[in-house]
Amino acid sequence: MFGWTLVLLMAIAVLVLTPSLAVIRPVNGLDFPIGTLTTWLGFVALPSVLFYAIPSLHARSTGRVRVYRRLFIMCIVLGCLWGIGGYLLAGNWAYNFSGNSPAFQGSAEAGVWFMRLTYGIAVLTLSVAMLYGLHELLCRVIKRR
């Protein structure tokens, strides 16, 4: 878990503190900016950190816990697929969208779908974590009564 936490913190630090690094392409001829890799790692690290940081997800195997465990695993898989989905929508690894594209790939409409994909994965991950926390809290409150 420590490794994923470190990856997540480094991804946030690179994107927030040094945004100019995000556009650097480390390999000549390959249109794959560091910001793409950093964001992709962040999308995998966020649900992974949350999944491994909640010990009750691994200690019990009730039906409710299995559902949340599967939701977190789904978020991890979606994070892994984010970069590929973005590439399929944009047609490039820099995720540049143009209003001049005659096809769907790379068009402004594809850019809207890319933003929906990006926000959807982040919101889903955080929603699952908050829902699990609220569910655990309610179960403890009801159990004490």
LUMFIMI-262192 format. One line per 4 residues: number of its first residue (from 1); their letters; for each residue x, y, z of N, C-alpha, C. Coordinates in steps of 0.02 Angstrom, whole numbers, padded with zeros to 5 digits, m for minus. Example, Ala and Ser with C-alpha at 12.3 -4.5 7.8 and 13.67 -1.06 7.14 Angstrom:
<sites>
1	as	00660 m00284 00390 00615 m00225 00390 00660 m00165 00390; 00642 m00112 00354 00684 m00053 00357 00645 00002 00394
</sites>
This chain:
<sites>
1	mfgw	00041 m00059 00000 00000 00000 00000 00043 00063 00000; 00100 00060 00035 00143 00119 00038 00166 00140 m00031; 00181 00092 m00074 00203 00107 m00142 00152 00146 m00181; 00088 00124 m00179 00035 00158 m00215 00022 00227 m00186
5	tlvl	00029 00234 m00119 00019 00299 m00088 00073 00347 m00113; 00134 00322 m00116 00189 00363 m00141 00178 00383 m00214; 00155 00337 m00255 00141 00352 m00325 00087 00405 m00330; 00034 00398 m00290 m00021 00447 m00292 00004 00516 m00271
9	lmai	00042 00520 m00218 00068 00585 m00195 00116 00616 m00245; 00157 00575 m00276 00203 00601 m00327 00164 00626 m00388; 00112 00590 m00408 00071 00611 m00465 00039 00679 m00451; 00012 00686 m00391 m00019 00750 m00372 00033 00806 m00371
13	avlv	00091 00791 m00342 00144 00842 m00337 00167 00864 m00406; 00178 00817 m00451 00201 00835 m00519 00149 00878 m00554; 00086 00858 m00550 00035 00895 m00587 00019 00963 m00556; 00025 00969 m00490 00007 01032 m00457 00067 01079 m00452
17	ltps	00125 01053 m00431 00182 01096 m00417 00223 01113 m00479; 00227 01067 m00526 00268 01079 m00586 00229 01060 m00648; 00177 01098 m00666 00137 01081 m00724 00176 01083 m00789; 00232 01119 m00792 00271 01121 m00853 00302 01053 m00869
21	lavi	00313 01011 m00819 00339 00944 m00831 00289 00899 m00866; 00225 00915 m00860 00173 00872 m00888 00174 00868 m00964; 00202 00918 m00997 00202 00918 m01070 00267 00892 m01100; 00316 00877 m01059 00380 00852 m01085 00370 00781 m01112
25	rpvn	00399 00770 m01170 00398 00703 m01201 00467 00672 m01194; 00474 00623 m01148 00541 00597 m01133 00573 00557 m01190; 00533 00530 m01235 00560 00490 m01291 00545 00527 m01356; 00598 00544 m01392 00588 00578 m01456 00550 00534 m01505
29	gldf	00503 00563 m01540 00464 00527 m01589 00403 00492 m01560; 00399 00489 m01494 00341 00457 m01462 00300 00512 m01430; 00240 00520 m01452 00197 00574 m01426 00163 00551 m01362; 00203 00540 m01310 00178 00516 m01246 00205 00561 m01190
33	pigt	00170 00615 m01173 00194 00662 m01123 00196 00632 m01052; 00239 00659 m01011 00244 00636 m00941 00179 00646 m00904; 00143 00699 m00921 00079 00713 m00887 00028 00658 m00898; 00029 00627 m00957 m00016 00571 m00971 00000 00513 m00925
37	lttw	00065 00496 m00921 00086 00440 m00878 00071 00455 m00805; 00084 00516 m00783 00072 00535 m00714 m00002 00530 m00697; m00045 00555 m00741 m00116 00553 m00728 m00142 00481 m00729; m00117 00442 m00775 m00137 00372 m00781 m00118 00334 m00717
41	lgfv	m00057 00345 m00693 m00037 00314 m00629 m00081 00337 m00571; m00100 00401 m00573 m00144 00427 m00520 m00213 00394 m00522; m00238 00381 m00582 m00304 00348 m00588 m00302 00276 m00566; m00244 00244 m00568 m00237 00176 m00542 m00223 00179 m00467
45	alps	m00182 00227 m00447 m00161 00231 m00377 m00218 00251 m00330; m00261 00297 m00350 m00314 00320 m00305 m00359 00263 m00281; m00390 00224 m00325 m00432 00170 m00300 m00391 00115 m00265; m00328 00106 m00287 m00286 00055 m00255 m00270 00074 m00183
49	vlfy	m00253 00137 m00172 m00239 00160 m00104 m00301 00153 m00060; m00358 00174 m00086 m00419 00169 m00046 m00436 00096 m00032; m00428 00053 m00082 m00444 m00018 m00074 m00400 m00051 m00020; m00335 m00037 m00023 m00290 m00070 00025 m00287 m00034 00092
53	aips	m00312 00027 00096 m00311 00064 00159 m00371 00046 00204; m00420 00012 00178 m00479 m00005 00218 m00473 m00078 00238; m00450 m00090 00300 m00438 m00160 00321 m00502 m00201 00325; m00558 m00170 00338 m00621 m00209 00345 m00643 m00239 00278
57	lhar	m00617 m00212 00222 m00634 m00242 00157 m00601 m00310 00148; m00549 m00323 00186 m00512 m00385 00179 m00523 m00433 00237; m00547 m00407 00293 m00555 m00449 00353 m00619 m00489 00351; m00672 m00461 00324 m00737 m00495 00323 m00756 m00513 00252
61	stgr	m00802 m00560 00246 m00825 m00578 00179 m00901 m00584 00178; m00935 m00536 00208 m01007 m00534 00203 m01027 m00512 00133; m01089 m00521 00116 m01113 m00502 00049 m01102 m00428 00035; m01114 m00386 00085 m01106 m00314 00077 m01033 m00296 00064
65	vrvy	m00988 m00326 00100 m00917 m00312 00091 m00892 m00336 00023; m00917 m00394 00001 m00898 m00420 m00065 m00919 m00372 m00120; m00978 m00341 m00113 m01001 m00292 m00163 m00954 m00233 m00166; m00935 m00206 m00108 m00890 m00148 m00107 m00820 m00168 m00133
69	rrlf	m00797 m00227 m00115 m00733 m00252 m00139 m00733 m00254 m00216; m00787 m00280 m00244 m00793 m00285 m00317 m00797 m00215 m00349; m00831 m00169 m00316 m00835 m00101 m00342 m00767 m00067 m00343; m00727 m00078 m00289 m00660 m00050 m00289 m00616 m00081 m00342
73	imci	m00622 m00146 m00352 m00583 m00180 m00404 m00604 m00154 m00473; m00669 m00141 m00482 m00693 m00112 m00545 m00662 m00043 m00555; m00657 m00003 m00503 m00627 00063 m00508 m00553 00058 m00527; m00518 00008 m00499 m00447 m00002 m00517 m00442 m00021 m00591
77	vlgc	m00485 m00065 m00614 m00483 m00086 m00684 m00499 m00027 m00729; m00549 00014 m00711 m00565 00073 m00751 m00507 00122 m00753; m00471 00128 m00696 m00412 00170 m00695 m00358 00145 m00742; m00351 00079 m00746 m00303 00048 m00792 m00323 00060 m00865
81	lwgi	m00387 00062 m00878 m00411 00069 m00947 m00419 00143 m00968; m00411 00190 m00921 m00421 00260 m00936 m00377 00284 m00993; m00313 00268 m00991 m00267 00291 m01042 m00284 00265 m01111; m00302 00201 m01114 m00320 00170 m01178 m00384 00202 m01205
85	ggyl	m00433 00212 m01161 m00495 00245 m01181 m00482 00315 m01207; m00438 00352 m01173 m00420 00419 m01195 m00386 00418 m01263; m00343 00369 m01274 m00309 00364 m01338 m00359 00348 m01394; m00406 00303 m01380 m00457 00286 m01430 m00501 00346 m01447
89	lagn	m00514 00388 m01398 m00555 00448 m01410 m00516 00503 m01446; m00453 00513 m01426 m00414 00569 m01453 m00375 00550 m01515; m00352 00489 m01519 m00309 00469 m01575 m00236 00486 m01562; m00220 00510 m01502 m00151 00526 m01484 m00143 00520 m01408
93	wayn	m00082 00512 m01385 m00069 00504 m01314 m00069 00569 m01276; m00066 00626 m01311 m00068 00691 m01278 m00140 00713 m01264; m00188 00675 m01290 m00259 00689 m01281 m00277 00758 m01306; m00255 00773 m01366 m00272 00836 m01400 m00334 00824 m01443
97	fsgn	m00383 00868 m01434 m00445 00863 m01472 m00452 00926 m01514; m00477 00917 m01574 m00483 00973 m01621 m00555 00977 m01646; m00579 01037 m01654 m00645 01046 m01683 m00645 01036 m01758; m00586 01029 m01788 m00580 01022 m01861 m00582 00950 m01884
101	spaf	m00583 00903 m01839 m00581 00832 m01859 m00648 00811 m01889; m00647 00782 m01950 m00709 00761 m01982 m00737 00697 m01950; m00695 00656 m01921 m00717 00594 m01889 m00730 00607 m01815; m00759 00558 m01782 m00773 00565 m01711 m00708 00567 m01671
105	qgsa	m00660 00523 m01688 m00597 00520 m01651 m00559 00585 m01660; m00542 00616 m01604 m00505 00679 m01605 m00549 00740 m01610; m00615 00731 m01617 m00660 00788 m01625 m00675 00820 m01557; m00707 00877 m01560 m00727 00911 m01498 m00777 00869 m01459
109	eagv	m00821 00834 m01494 m00869 00791 m01460 m00833 00733 m01424; m00782 00706 m01454 m00742 00654 m01421 m00708 00683 m01359; m00688 00746 m01363 m00659 00780 m01304 m00707 00784 m01247; m00771 00797 m01262 m00822 00798 m01210 m00829 00729 m01179
113	wfmr	m00829 00677 m01220 m00833 00608 m01194 m00771 00590 m01153; m00713 00616 m01173 m00652 00604 m01134 m00658 00635 m01065; m00684 00696 m01062 m00694 00728 m00996 m00744 00691 m00954; m00797 00665 m00985 m00846 00625 m00948 m00813 00562 m00921
117	ltyg	m00772 00530 m00961 m00736 00470 m00939 m00691 00486 m00880; m00653 00540 m00887 m00605 00560 m00835 m00641 00576 m00770; m00690 00620 m00773 m00727 00638 m00712 m00766 00579 m00685; m00794 00539 m00729 m00834 00481 m00707 m00793 00432 m00666
121	iavl	m00732 00418 m00687 m00690 00371 m00650 m00672 00400 m00582; m00654 00464 m00580 m00635 00495 m00517 m00695 00499 m00469; m00752 00521 m00495 m00812 00527 m00453 m00836 00458 m00429; m00834 00408 m00472 m00854 00341 m00453 m00810 00315 m00397
125	tlsv	m00745 00323 m00403 m00698 00299 m00351 m00712 00333 m00285; m00718 00399 m00285 m00730 00435 m00222 m00799 00420 m00195; m00848 00411 m00238 m00916 00394 m00215 m00919 00326 m00182; m00884 00277 m00211 m00883 00210 m00180 m00851 00214 m00111
129	amly	m00796 00251 m00106 m00762 00258 m00041 m00807 00292 00010; m00840 00347 m00010 m00884 00382 00037 m00945 00340 00055; m00973 00306 00007 m01031 00263 00020 m01013 00207 00068; m00954 00177 00058 m00932 00124 00103 m00922 00152 00174
133	glhe	m00891 00211 00179 m00881 00242 00245 m00947 00257 00280; m00995 00285 00244 m01061 00299 00273 m01097 00235 00293; m01091 00184 00251 m01123 00120 00265 m01093 00089 00329; m01028 00091 00335 m00994 00066 00396 m01016 00105 00457
137	llcr	m01020 00171 00451 m01040 00213 00506 m01112 00198 00528; m01157 00192 00480 m01227 00176 00497 m01233 00107 00529; m01195 00059 00504 m01197 m00008 00534 m01173 m00008 00606; m01122 00032 00620 m01097 00037 00689 m01146 00073 00735
141	vikr	m01178 00126 00709 m01227 00163 00749 m01288 00118 00764; m01312 00082 00715 m01370 00038 00725 m01352 m00019 00771; m01292 m00044 00767 m01270 m00100 00809 m01266 m00079 00882; m01249 m00016 00897 m01243 00008 00966 m01311 00019 00999
145	r	m01362 00026 00961 m01428 00039 00990 m01460 m00022 01017
</sites>
